[in-house]
Amino acid sequence: MTKKVFKVLFVCTGNSCRSPMAEGILKKMLRDKGMSHIEVQSAGTMPPYQMQPTSYALITSLEQGVDISSYRSKDLTKSLIEEADLILVMEEAHRRFIRNLTNAADSKVFLLKSFGQDKKESGLEIEDPIGMDIEFYRSCYDELEYEIKRILPLIEKMAAKTS
């Protein structure tokens, strides 16, 4: 019997920095654990068409052993939202964007930094590094990696329930 694929979707604005880095981080963690029943994608609310991640996103990821060089940006669509089992956004604006596309996703859309926590305070967004220096990208990558490590056990539990 094969397990049902559990789909995680990361969302940011341009789909050229935060969400591709997050996708790459989670894919590497899953690969390292030999977990193939969790599929990871990312998309943007306003991405340039088929753009490669920014050079600093590429460099920062490669420094950590995550290769996102073949990634190309894509639009967040209603079908991507409907197919996803869990949607993790970087900013509150991304959650509002999803809500405008479909309100059927409310129960599966979370700010990455608040997922699995009872945090309601502000400051839970992951700041967009676009236009910033490489140190800011490294800090953003570290923040993403920290949060994804924190929630990986939750994702594994959710995926196990769907199989």
C-alpha positions in Angstrom: 0.0 0.0 0.0 1.4 3.4 -1.0 1.2 6.4 1.2 -0.8 9.4 0.0 1.4 12.3 -0.9 1.2 15.2 1.6 1.6 18.6 -0.1 3.3 21.6 1.5 3.2 24.9 -0.2 5.4 27.9 0.8 4.2 31.4 -0.4 6.0 34.7 -0.6 5.7 37.7 -2.9 8.1 37.3 -5.8 8.9 33.6 -5.4 12.6 34.5 -5.9 13.9 34.5 -2.3 12.1 33.3 0.8 9.7 30.7 -0.6 12.3 29.0 -2.9 14.8 28.9 -0.1 12.2 27.4 2.3 11.2 24.9 -0.4 14.9 23.9 -0.8 15.5 23.7 2.9 12.4 21.4 3.6 13.2 19.2 0.5 16.8 18.7 1.8 15.5 17.8 5.3 13.0 15.3 3.9 15.6 13.8 1.6 18.1 13.4 4.5 15.3 11.6 6.4 14.4 9.4 3.4 10.9 10.8 3.4 9.4 10.7 -0.1 5.6 11.0 0.7 5.8 14.7 1.4 5.9 17.0 -1.7 7.1 20.6 -1.4 6.4 23.5 -3.7 6.5 27.3 -3.6 4.8 30.1 -5.4 4.5 33.8 -5.2 1.6 36.3 -5.1 3.4 38.6 -7.6 6.3 36.7 -9.2 8.1 37.7 -12.4 7.5 35.1 -15.0 9.8 32.1 -14.7 12.5 34.0 -12.9 15.5 32.2 -11.3 16.0 32.9 -7.6 18.0 36.0 -6.9 21.8 35.6 -6.9 22.0 36.1 -3.1 19.3 33.4 -2.6 21.2 31.0 -4.8 24.6 31.7 -3.0 23.2 31.6 0.5 21.4 28.3 -0.2 24.4 26.7 -1.9 26.5 27.7 1.2 24.2 25.4 3.2 24.2 22.6 0.6 20.8 23.5 -0.9 20.8 23.9 -4.7 17.8 25.9 -5.9 19.5 26.9 -9.2 17.0 25.0 -11.4 14.0 26.7 -9.6 11.9 29.1 -11.6 9.2 31.4 -10.1 5.6 30.6 -10.5 2.2 32.2 -9.7 0.2 31.2 -6.8 -3.0 29.8 -8.3 -6.3 28.6 -7.0 -5.4 25.0 -8.0 -2.1 25.1 -6.1 -4.0 26.3 -3.1 -6.7 23.6 -3.4 -4.1 20.8 -3.9 -2.0 21.8 -0.9 -2.5 20.1 2.4 -0.5 22.8 4.3 0.2 26.4 3.1 3.0 28.3 4.9 3.2 32.0 4.2 5.9 34.6 5.0 3.6 37.6 5.7 0.1 38.3 6.7 -0.5 39.9 3.3 0.1 36.5 1.7 -2.6 35.0 3.8 -5.0 37.8 2.8 -4.1 37.2 -0.9 -5.0 33.5 -0.5 -8.2 34.4 1.2 -9.2 36.7 -1.7 -8.6 33.8 -4.1 -10.5 31.3 -2.1 -11.8 31.2 1.5 -11.9 27.4 1.4 -8.2 27.4 2.4 -8.4 29.2 5.7 -7.9 26.1 7.8 -4.7 25.2 6.1 -2.9 28.6 5.8 -0.5 29.7 8.5 2.3 32.2 9.0 5.4 30.0 9.0 6.6 31.5 12.3 3.3 31.0 14.1 2.5 27.5 12.8 2.2 25.0 15.6 2.3 27.8 18.3 -0.2 29.8 20.1 1.6 33.0 19.2 -0.7 35.9 18.2 1.7 38.8 18.6 3.2 40.8 15.8 6.7 40.3 14.5 5.9 36.8 13.2 6.6 37.7 9.6 9.7 36.7 7.7 11.1 39.9 6.2 11.6 40.1 2.5 15.4 40.2 1.7 14.9 41.5 -1.9 17.3 44.4 -2.4 19.2 43.7 0.7 22.9 42.6 1.1 24.0 39.0 1.4 24.2 39.1 5.2 20.5 39.9 5.3 19.9 36.9 3.0 22.0 34.7 5.3 20.0 35.9 8.3 16.7 35.2 6.4 18.0 31.7 5.4 18.9 30.9 9.1 15.4 32.1 10.2 13.7 29.9 7.6 15.9 26.9 8.5 15.2 27.4 12.2 11.4 27.6 11.7 11.3 24.6 9.3 13.4 22.4 11.7 10.9 23.5 14.5 7.8 22.5 12.5 9.2 19.4 10.7 7.8 17.0 13.4 4.4 18.6 13.0 4.5 18.2 9.2 5.5 14.5 9.6 2.6 13.9 12.0 0.1 15.6 9.6 1.5 13.6 6.7 1.2 10.4 8.6 -2.5 11.1 9.3 -3.2 11.4 5.6 -1.7 8.1 4.5 
